[in-house]
Amino acid sequence: MHDMVERFLASEDGPTATEYAVMLALIIAVCIWVVVPLGARVSLPFWYIEGVLW
């Protein structure tokens, strides 16, 4: 296990993995930033319908 960690730290793939992790975090943040307000806007009519029917 120790050898595997040393090879990972010495290789050029480490910075690339970090870049991918940062890009993934940004993509997830943007998705949450878009989906949360959209979900609230879409669910509002259903709350209204549910309130009327109950």
C-alpha positions in Angstrom: 0.0 0.0 0.0 2.8 2.4 0.9 4.5 1.8 -2.5 1.3 2.5 -4.3 0.9 5.8 -2.5 4.5 6.8 -3.3 4.0 5.9 -7.0 0.8 8.0 -7.1 2.5 11.0 -5.5 5.6 10.7 -7.8 3.5 10.3 -11.0 2.2 13.1 -13.2 -1.4 11.9 -12.6 -1.7 13.5 -9.2 -2.3 17.1 -10.5 -4.6 15.8 -13.2 -6.7 14.0 -10.6 -6.9 17.2 -8.5 -8.0 19.2 -11.6 -10.7 16.7 -12.3 -11.8 16.8 -8.7 -12.0 20.6 -8.8 -14.0 20.6 -12.1 -16.4 17.9 -10.7 -17.0 20.0 -7.6 -17.7 23.1 -9.7 -20.1 21.2 -11.9 -21.9 19.8 -8.9 -22.2 23.3 -7.3 -23.6 24.7 -10.5 -26.1 21.8 -10.8 -27.3 22.4 -7.2 -27.4 26.2 -7.8 -29.7 25.6 -10.8 -31.8 22.6 -9.7 -32.8 23.8 -6.2 -34.7 27.0 -7.3 -36.1 25.1 -10.3 -37.4 22.4 -8.1 -39.0 24.8 -5.8 -40.7 26.6 -8.7 -41.9 23.3 -10.2 -43.3 21.9 -6.9 -45.3 25.0 -6.0 -48.3 24.1 -8.3 -48.3 20.6 -6.8 -48.4 22.0 -3.3 -51.4 24.2 -4.3 -53.2 21.3 -5.9 -52.6 19.1 -2.9 -53.9 21.8 -0.6 -57.0 22.2 -2.6 -57.7 18.5 -2.8 -57.1 17.8 0.9 
